[in-house]
């Protein structure tokens, strides 16, 4: 089940995905490269360039699944690679923000912890139910938008607090979701 945000994003990117004749796994890896470059520029305090690189990585990440579906190139390995890359992409910029000293260590690590915990909970719910219901409510597009805007505006502390709130909210939601479906 897709959220409204995901459906809108797919409608915008679908014409591009239909034109791309590329291995979707290549796109997944390319998204990680752009996000890694964004993290590097966070460390160099070039937040505007980091924001732009992060945005490119996020768009490429959104395209990989669409290309796989439109080109009939879906695979279990591709799904695994995409979900693994998503976790790496979720972590890299936050870790760079923490290492660069933009935020208090405790708050930064808490945001990272809850985002990764919520993601893990989603994967476990999916594996135990053999359905993709753990992501019935996905804050990933919202998190990506928050990261982009936080980097672009230099509002890093506010960004980490937003990510912490989203992580806690999603964790609690998935806990109740798991109780209901399991």
N, C-alpha and C positions, 0 to 999 in steps of 0.2 A: 504494500500500500504506500503510495507516494503522498508526501505532504503537498500542500498548495504551492509552497515555495519551490519544491523540487519540480513539480509539474510546470510551473512558469519558466524556470530555468531551462528545463528540457525543451520547451517550445521555442525558446530563443536560440538554443544551440543545435536543435535538430537539423535545420538546413545545412549547417556547417558539417555536422557529423555525416550526413548523407553524401557529402562531396569528398570526404576524406577516405582515401583508400590506403590505409596504413594499419599495421598490426596494433590492436588496442593495447597490448602489453608494452609496446614501445611508448605509447602516450603515457601510460602509468609511470614508467621509469622516468620519462621526460618531466613529468610533474614533480617528481621527487628532486630532480636536478635543479629545477627552478626554485623550489622551496628551500633547498639547501643553499642556493645562491642568495636567496632572501635572508636566510639566517646569518650567512656570512656578512652581508651588508648591515644587518642589525648590529653585529659585533663591531663593525667599523663606524657605527653611528650615522650611516647614510640611510635614514629611515624612509625617505621618499623613494629611493631606488629599491630598497627592501620591499616596500609596499607594492611597487609595480611588478617586481619579480614574483612576489607572492600571488598577486592577482593573476598573472600569466599561468603560474603553476596551478592555481585553483580552477581556472577555466579549462586547462588541459586535463586536469583530473576529472572534471565534470564530463568531458568529451569521451573519455576512454570507454565507459560503459555504453554510451549511446552509439559509438562506432561499433562496438562489439555486437550490439543488438541489431543495428541497421545493416551490418555487413554479415550477419549470421556467423559471427566468430566468437561467440560466447564459449567459455570453457571453465571448468572448475579451477584450473590453475590460474586463469585470468582473474576470477573472482577472489581467489586467495591473494594473488599479487596486489590487486586493487585494495583490498581491505588492509593488507599489511602496509602498503604505501600510505593509505589514509592515516594510519596510526603514526607512521614516521613523519608525515607532513604535519599532523596535529602537534607533534612534540618539538620539532626542530626550532621553530620560531620562538616558542615559549622558552625553550632551553637557552637560546641565544639571548633572549631578554633577561633571563636570570643571570647568566654568566656575565653579561655586559654590565650588570649592576643597576639596571633601570628600576627594579622592584625589590622589595624585601624578600629574602630567600624563602621564608615561611609561606608568604602569600603566593609567590610564584610556584613553589613546589606543590602547594595545595591545589592551585588551579590545574596544574599538570596532572596531579593524582586523580582528581575527580573527573577530568575529561577522559583519561585513560580507563578509569574504573567504569564509567558509564558505557564506554565503547566495549569493554570486556563483557559487561553484563548483557549487552545487546547480542554479542556473539554467542554467549552461553544460552540465552533464551532461544536464539535461532537454532542452535545445535540440538537442544532438548525437545524442541517442537517440530523440527524438520521444516520450518517455515521461516520466512524473513519477517517476523513480527516485532523483533527487538528494535528495529529501526522505524516502527510505525510513527514515531515522533522523532524526527532527526533535526538536531540543531546544527548540523555540520555547515549547511549554507549560511546560517546566521553567524556561526563562529567565524567562518571565513570572511564574511563581510565585516565583522567586528575587528578581526585582525588587520584587514586591509585599511579600514578607516582609522584604527588606532595608530598604525604605523604611519599612514599618510599625514595625520594631524599631529603626530608626536605625543599623543595622549596615552602613553604606555601604561601608566599606573591604572588609569580608568579601564583600559583594555583588559588588564589582568584581572581586575575585580569583576568585570563583565564575564570573562571566561570562567572565573571561579563560580559565580552565580549560576551560569549555564550548566557547568559541570555538576554542581550540587543538585540543581533542579532535575537534570536528566537522570542522575543516579537515583534520586528518590522516585521519580516517575517509573523508571525501569524496575525498581524494587517492587512497587505496587503492581506493575504489569506482570512481572514474573509470578507474584503470588496469585494473581487472577488466572493466568493461563497454565500454570504448572500445578 
